[in-house]
Amino acid sequence: MIGLAIGDAMGAPLEGLPAPHSAIILMSSGGPRNHPKGYITDDTSQALAIAKSLISCRGFIPDDIVHRLIECYVEMPSLYGPTSRKAFEYILEGLNPYYAAFLVHIIKKGSRSNGSVMRGAPLGVFYSHPSIVREISILCSQLTHYDLLAAECSSFINIMVGSMCRGSTRHEAFTIATRFCRNDEVQQMLGSYWRFKPVSDIDALLTTHSALSVFLTAQSFEEAIIRAVNYGGDADTVGAVCGALSGAYWGIGNVPNSWLKDLNNHEDILRIAHQLWTVSENQ
């Protein structure tokens, strides 16, 4: 959870910009939205909402998660991508979330953006078996993103996070996630990640591939985050997804102290992470 938040906060000032000429290696402010230094975006706030729901309900309860996600959306609607924003607007009008997601998918002629990929890591922390992680990840993704490709990308990341939290190496976790993937396009790109150039984009598969390829080739938590966010583009989300993977693998002890100090409300995020693990299916 800390890794996700750091990747999000590090990437936020670079969101929507080209890759910088000189790599950003410290928490900073700025960017098109004049983002404050060390502050998270909706990537982390949605992940925290899911974590809090899992803690409170001791499992995946869609209505509770939607309620918490809506609360986050109302607080900062300008930060949300087009798919999630429209889905939440329909839900606020009274539509069932799954129908709202379907309607957005039809109207926008697709919903394979990355909004559900960035928020799903708590599901991997909570549930222990990859098949359950996949099942719940798909249900959680489709609360806002009807497209199954986005759901499979979320599942892939969440299975890896859950496996590494329970002791798997990153390559073991990658193998497990690959084995449970049921989408040919996702399987082709992520299963052979080294064949494709990372592209930082709001597309769920491109985001997942960029984050995954950086994570699997980095030598440290610090290197992974720096490389992930400095692609520019959808830097906060690529940073968040890569950060979730990197945090699950390298752990809190390998997070640079300066980054942790600069991360706003990091004590609260760490407290929620501990609570989530306490109530999770640890075995």
C-alpha positions as CSV (number, residue, x, y, z in Angstrom):
1,M,0.0,0.0,0.0
2,I,2.9,2.4,0.7
3,G,4.5,1.4,-2.5
4,L,1.3,2.1,-4.4
5,A,1.0,5.5,-2.8
6,I,4.6,6.5,-3.4
7,G,4.4,5.6,-7.1
8,D,1.2,7.6,-7.3
9,A,2.5,10.7,-5.5
10,M,5.8,10.6,-7.4
11,G,4.1,10.3,-10.8
12,A,1.3,12.8,-10.2
13,P,3.3,16.0,-11.2
14,L,4.4,14.2,-14.4
15,E,0.9,13.1,-15.4
16,G,0.0,14.1,-19.0
17,L,3.5,15.3,-19.8
18,P,6.2,13.9,-22.1
19,A,9.0,12.0,-20.5
20,P,11.3,14.5,-18.8
21,H,14.8,15.2,-20.1
22,S,16.3,14.6,-16.7
23,A,14.8,11.9,-14.5
24,I,12.7,13.0,-11.5
25,I,14.2,11.2,-8.5
26,L,12.6,13.1,-5.6
27,M,9.0,13.9,-4.5
28,S,8.1,17.1,-6.2
29,S,5.1,19.4,-6.8
30,G,3.8,20.9,-10.1
31,G,2.5,19.5,-13.3
32,P,-0.6,20.5,-15.3
33,R,-2.7,20.3,-12.1
34,N,-0.1,22.0,-9.9
35,H,-0.1,18.8,-7.7
36,P,1.2,19.3,-4.2
37,K,4.4,17.5,-3.2
38,G,3.8,14.1,-1.7
39,Y,0.1,14.0,-2.1
40,I,-1.8,11.1,-3.5
41,T,-4.4,11.1,-6.3
42,D,-7.5,9.0,-6.8
43,D,-5.3,6.0,-7.6
44,T,-4.4,5.6,-3.9
45,S,-7.7,7.0,-2.5
46,Q,-9.6,4.3,-4.4
47,A,-7.2,1.6,-3.3
48,L,-7.6,2.8,0.3
49,A,-11.4,2.8,0.0
50,I,-11.3,-0.9,-1.1
51,A,-8.9,-1.8,1.7
52,K,-11.2,-0.1,4.3
53,S,-14.2,-2.0,2.9
54,L,-12.4,-5.3,3.1
55,I,-11.3,-4.5,6.7
56,S,-14.8,-3.5,7.8
57,C,-16.8,-6.2,6.0
58,R,-14.2,-9.0,6.2
59,G,-14.6,-9.6,2.5
60,F,-15.7,-8.2,-0.8
61,I,-19.1,-6.5,-0.5
62,P,-19.8,-4.6,-3.7
63,D,-22.3,-2.2,-2.2
64,D,-20.0,-1.1,0.5
65,I,-17.1,-0.7,-1.9
66,V,-19.2,1.4,-4.3
67,H,-20.3,3.6,-1.4
68,R,-16.7,4.2,-0.4
69,L,-15.6,4.8,-3.9
70,I,-18.4,7.3,-4.5
71,E,-17.3,9.2,-1.4
72,C,-13.8,9.5,-2.8
73,Y,-15.2,10.6,-6.2
74,V,-17.3,13.3,-4.7
75,E,-14.3,14.7,-2.8
76,M,-12.1,15.0,-5.9
77,P,-14.1,14.4,-9.2
78,S,-11.6,16.3,-11.4
79,L,-8.9,13.7,-10.8
80,Y,-11.0,10.8,-12.3
81,G,-10.6,9.3,-15.7
82,P,-13.5,9.4,-18.2
83,T,-14.7,5.8,-17.6
84,S,-14.8,5.9,-13.8
85,R,-16.2,9.5,-13.8
86,K,-19.2,8.6,-16.0
87,A,-19.8,5.4,-14.2
88,F,-19.9,7.2,-10.8
89,E,-22.2,9.9,-12.2
90,Y,-24.7,7.2,-13.3
91,I,-24.5,5.5,-10.0
92,L,-25.2,8.8,-8.2
93,E,-28.3,9.0,-10.4
94,G,-29.4,5.7,-9.0
95,L,-28.3,3.1,-11.5
96,N,-27.0,-0.3,-10.4
97,P,-23.2,-0.1,-10.6
98,Y,-22.8,-3.1,-13.0
99,Y,-25.5,-1.7,-15.3
100,A,-23.9,1.8,-15.1
101,A,-20.5,0.3,-16.2
102,F,-22.2,-1.5,-19.0
103,L,-23.9,1.7,-20.1
104,V,-20.7,3.6,-20.1
105,H,-19.1,0.8,-22.1
106,I,-21.8,1.1,-24.8
107,I,-21.9,4.9,-24.9
108,K,-18.1,5.3,-25.0
109,K,-17.6,2.2,-27.3
110,G,-15.3,0.6,-24.8
111,S,-14.1,0.7,-21.2
112,R,-10.6,-0.8,-21.2
113,S,-9.0,2.2,-19.4
114,N,-6.8,1.6,-16.3
115,G,-9.0,2.9,-13.5
116,S,-9.7,-0.5,-12.1
117,V,-6.1,-1.7,-12.4
118,M,-4.7,1.0,-10.2
119,R,-7.0,0.4,-7.2
120,G,-7.1,-3.4,-6.9
121,A,-4.0,-4.4,-5.0
122,P,-5.8,-4.7,-1.6
123,L,-7.7,-7.6,-3.1
124,G,-4.5,-9.5,-3.6
125,V,-3.4,-8.7,0.0
126,F,-6.7,-9.9,1.4
127,Y,-7.4,-13.1,-0.5
128,S,-4.9,-15.9,-0.5
129,H,-5.8,-18.1,-3.4
130,P,-5.1,-16.9,-7.0
131,S,-8.4,-18.3,-8.3
132,I,-10.3,-16.3,-5.7
133,V,-8.2,-13.2,-6.3
134,R,-9.1,-13.5,-10.0
135,E,-12.8,-13.9,-9.4
136,I,-13.1,-11.0,-7.0
137,S,-10.8,-8.8,-9.1
138,I,-13.1,-9.2,-12.1
139,L,-16.2,-8.4,-10.0
140,C,-14.5,-5.3,-8.5
141,S,-13.2,-4.1,-11.9
142,Q,-16.6,-4.4,-13.5
143,L,-18.2,-2.1,-10.9
144,T,-16.9,0.7,-13.2
145,H,-15.2,-1.0,-16.2
146,Y,-17.3,-3.5,-18.1
147,D,-14.5,-4.5,-20.4
148,L,-13.0,-7.9,-19.4
149,L,-9.6,-6.9,-20.6
150,A,-9.4,-4.3,-17.9
151,A,-10.6,-6.9,-15.4
152,E,-7.9,-9.4,-16.5
153,C,-5.2,-6.8,-16.2
154,S,-6.4,-6.0,-12.6
155,S,-6.4,-9.7,-11.8
156,F,-2.9,-10.2,-13.1
157,I,-1.5,-7.5,-10.9
158,N,-3.5,-8.5,-7.9
159,I,-2.5,-12.1,-8.1
160,M,1.1,-11.1,-8.3
161,V,0.8,-8.8,-5.3
162,G,-1.0,-11.5,-3.2
163,S,1.6,-14.2,-4.1
164,M,4.5,-12.0,-3.2
165,C,2.9,-10.9,0.1
166,R,2.9,-14.6,0.9
167,G,6.5,-15.3,0.1
168,S,6.7,-15.9,-3.7
169,T,9.6,-14.4,-5.7
170,R,8.6,-12.0,-8.3
171,H,9.2,-14.5,-11.1
172,E,7.1,-17.1,-9.3
173,A,4.4,-14.6,-8.8
174,F,4.6,-13.7,-12.5
175,T,4.3,-17.4,-13.5
176,I,1.3,-17.8,-11.3
177,A,-0.5,-14.8,-12.7
178,T,0.3,-15.9,-16.2
179,R,-1.2,-19.3,-15.5
180,F,-4.5,-17.8,-14.3
181,C,-4.9,-15.3,-17.1
182,R,-7.8,-16.1,-19.4
183,N,-7.5,-13.3,-22.0
184,D,-5.5,-14.0,-25.1
185,E,-4.5,-10.3,-25.7
186,V,-3.4,-9.9,-22.1
187,Q,-1.6,-13.2,-22.1
188,Q,0.3,-12.4,-25.2
189,M,1.6,-9.0,-24.1
190,L,2.2,-9.6,-20.4
191,G,3.4,-13.2,-20.9
192,S,6.1,-11.9,-23.3
193,Y,6.5,-8.5,-21.7
194,W,10.1,-8.2,-22.9
195,R,9.0,-8.1,-26.5
196,F,7.1,-4.9,-26.2
197,K,8.2,-1.3,-25.6
198,P,6.6,0.2,-22.4
199,V,4.1,2.9,-23.3
200,S,2.6,5.0,-20.5
201,D,-1.1,5.4,-21.5
202,I,-4.6,5.2,-19.9
203,D,-5.2,1.9,-21.7
204,A,-5.4,-0.9,-19.1
205,L,-3.1,-3.3,-20.9
206,L,-0.5,-0.7,-21.8
207,T,-0.4,0.6,-18.2
208,T,-0.2,-2.9,-16.8
209,H,2.6,-3.9,-19.2
210,S,4.6,-0.7,-18.5
211,A,4.4,-1.2,-14.7
212,L,5.1,-5.0,-15.0
213,S,8.1,-4.7,-17.3
214,V,9.7,-2.1,-15.2
215,F,9.1,-4.1,-12.0
216,L,10.4,-7.4,-13.3
217,T,13.7,-5.8,-14.6
218,A,14.4,-3.3,-11.8
219,Q,17.1,-4.1,-9.2
220,S,15.5,-2.1,-6.4
221,F,12.3,-0.5,-5.2
222,E,13.8,2.9,-5.8
223,E,14.9,2.1,-9.4
224,A,11.4,0.7,-10.2
225,I,9.6,3.8,-9.1
226,I,11.9,6.2,-10.8
227,R,11.8,4.4,-14.1
228,A,8.0,3.9,-13.9
229,V,7.1,7.5,-13.3
230,N,9.6,9.0,-15.7
231,Y,7.8,7.7,-18.8
232,G,5.5,10.6,-18.3
233,G,2.0,10.1,-19.8
234,D,-0.2,8.5,-17.2
235,A,2.7,8.6,-14.8
236,D,0.8,8.4,-11.6
237,T,-1.1,5.3,-12.5
238,V,1.9,3.4,-14.0
239,G,3.8,4.5,-10.8
240,A,1.0,3.3,-8.6
241,V,0.7,-0.1,-10.2
242,C,4.5,-0.6,-10.3
243,G,4.7,0.7,-6.7
244,A,2.1,-1.9,-5.5
245,L,4.2,-4.7,-7.1
246,S,7.5,-3.3,-5.8
247,G,6.2,-2.7,-2.3
248,A,4.9,-6.3,-2.2
249,Y,8.2,-7.6,-3.3
250,W,10.8,-5.4,-1.6
251,G,8.8,-4.4,1.5
252,I,8.7,-1.2,3.6
253,G,12.3,-1.6,4.7
254,N,13.6,-0.8,1.2
255,V,11.5,2.3,0.7
256,P,13.8,5.4,0.7
257,N,13.3,7.3,4.0
258,S,13.1,10.6,2.2
259,W,10.2,9.4,0.0
260,L,8.4,7.9,3.0
261,K,8.8,11.2,5.0
262,D,7.5,13.3,2.1
263,L,4.5,11.0,1.5
264,N,1.5,12.9,3.0
265,N,-0.4,10.9,5.6
266,H,1.9,7.9,5.3
267,E,1.2,6.9,8.9
268,D,-2.5,6.4,8.1
269,I,-1.7,4.4,4.9
270,L,0.6,2.2,6.8
271,R,-2.0,1.7,9.6
272,I,-4.6,0.7,7.0
273,A,-2.1,-1.7,5.4
274,H,-1.4,-3.4,8.7
275,Q,-5.2,-3.7,9.5
276,L,-5.8,-5.2,6.0
277,W,-3.1,-7.8,6.5
278,T,-4.4,-8.6,10.0
279,V,-7.8,-9.5,8.7
280,S,-6.6,-11.1,5.5
281,E,-6.4,-14.8,4.6
282,N,-2.7,-14.9,5.5
283,Q,-2.1,-18.6,4.9
